[in-house]
């Protein structure tokens, strides 16, 4: 199941992340998950939010470079090696993961991935009986 993720390009300067979170907060948009990757000039904030289309709009209105990307969310047991089993199967089937972020909560881990082939990845995970997260569930974690 596909979900929308925001990718927000941020200059590497103090306060930019705070600006994003402030704008989203004032728009009553909740952040469910996020990850930041950076280089020397800019960072990319990837996040799952409660209302991705509205978040896109308010960030654009505030002059942020932002795009929406489809990702897949799934649940796996929060035990040693469980994620490796899933990733190995995807790799064996030729699915390359561009990036991933996850967080554990009790006995489960919630994982967000951006595979090169969304449809194939979704089918493989379904065939493996991996619990896929509906977009609506991912947006409110």
Secondary structure, DSSP 8 states (H G I E B T S, - for coil): -EEEEEEEEEESSTTHHHHHHHHHHHTT--EEEEEEEE-SSEEEEEEEES-HHHHHHHHHHTT-EEEEEEEEEEEEESSTTHHHHHHHHHHHTT--EEEEEEEEETTEEEEEEEES-HHHHHHHHHHTT-EE--HHHHTT-
